[in-house]
C-alpha cells in the first residue's frame, strides 16, 4: 500500500492536466483536494498494475464534488492518470 508520509507532491504535465479537463471537466486542483479531504477510499487496481502499481480512489473536493481517480506514485509524487465524477455505485460505496 501507499506510504503517504513519503509523498512529496503531485506530478502534472500538460497531458494529464488537459486530458482530465477535456474529457470530464475535472480541474487538476480538484484532483489534489480529494487527498486532503475525508473520507478517502483507496484500493489497488490490480488489473492495470502490470508495469507499475496503480490505484483507484474515491474522494470529495472542497466543494463536495465526488470524484473517482486512477493514479500511480512516481518518484514519491502522485500522478493522476484519470479523473471523473463518481458513478451511482461508487457514490453509494463512498457515502457508506
C-alpha positions in Angstrom: 0.0 0.0 0.0 1.0 3.6 -0.3 3.1 5.4 2.4 1.6 8.9 2.3 4.3 10.1 4.6 6.8 9.7 1.7 4.6 11.6 -0.8 6.1 15.0 -1.6 3.6 16.3 -4.1 1.9 15.8 -7.4 3.3 15.0 -10.9 1.5 17.1 -13.5 2.2 17.8 -17.2 0.0 19.3 -19.9 -1.0 15.8 -21.0 -2.7 14.7 -17.8 -3.9 18.2 -16.8 -5.7 18.8 -20.1 -6.9 15.2 -20.6 -9.0 15.2 -17.4 -10.4 18.7 -18.1 -11.2 17.9 -21.8 -12.8 14.5 -21.0 -14.6 15.1 -17.7 -14.3 18.8 -16.8 -12.1 18.0 -13.7 -9.5 20.5 -12.8 -6.1 19.3 -11.6 -6.6 21.3 -8.3 -9.8 19.3 -7.6 -7.8 16.1 -8.0 -5.3 17.3 -5.5 -8.0 18.4 -3.0 -9.5 14.9 -2.6 -6.3 13.7 -1.0 -6.7 16.2 1.8 -10.4 15.7 2.5 -12.0 12.8 4.4 -13.2 10.2 3.8 -10.7 8.9 1.3 -11.1 5.4 0.0 -8.2 3.9 -1.8 -8.0 0.4 -3.5 -5.4 -1.4 -5.5 -6.1 -1.5 -9.3 -4.7 -5.0 -9.9 -5.9 -5.2 -13.5 -3.8 -2.2 -14.5 -0.7 -2.8 -12.3 1.4 -4.8 -14.7 4.2 -2.2 -15.1 3.7 0.0 -12.0 1.3 -0.1 -9.0 -1.9 1.7 -9.8 -4.7 2.7 -7.5 -8.4 3.8 -7.5 -9.5 6.4 -5.1 -12.9 7.8 -4.1 -12.9 11.2 -2.6 -14.5 14.6 -2.5 -13.3 18.1 -3.3 -13.7 21.1 -1.0 -16.9 21.9 -2.9 -18.2 18.4 -2.2 -17.8 17.2 -5.7 -17.5 13.4 -5.6 -14.6 12.1 -7.8 -13.1 8.8 -8.9 -9.4 8.9 -9.7 -6.9 6.4 -11.0 -3.4 7.2 -10.1 0.1 5.9 -9.5 3.1 7.1 -7.5 6.3 8.0 -9.3 9.3 9.3 -7.5 7.3 10.0 -4.4 4.7 12.0 -6.3 1.1 11.2 -7.1 0.4 11.1 -10.8 -3.2 11.2 -11.7 -4.0 9.0 -14.7 -7.7 9.7 -15.0 -10.3 11.7 -13.1 -14.1 11.8 -13.4 -17.3 12.2 -11.3 -18.2 9.1 -9.3 -21.0 6.9 -10.8 -24.0 5.9 -8.7 -22.5 2.7 -7.5 -19.3 4.4 -6.4 -21.2 7.2 -4.7 -23.2 4.6 -2.7 -19.9 3.0 -1.6 -18.4 6.3 -0.7 -21.3 7.6 1.3 -21.5 4.3 3.3 
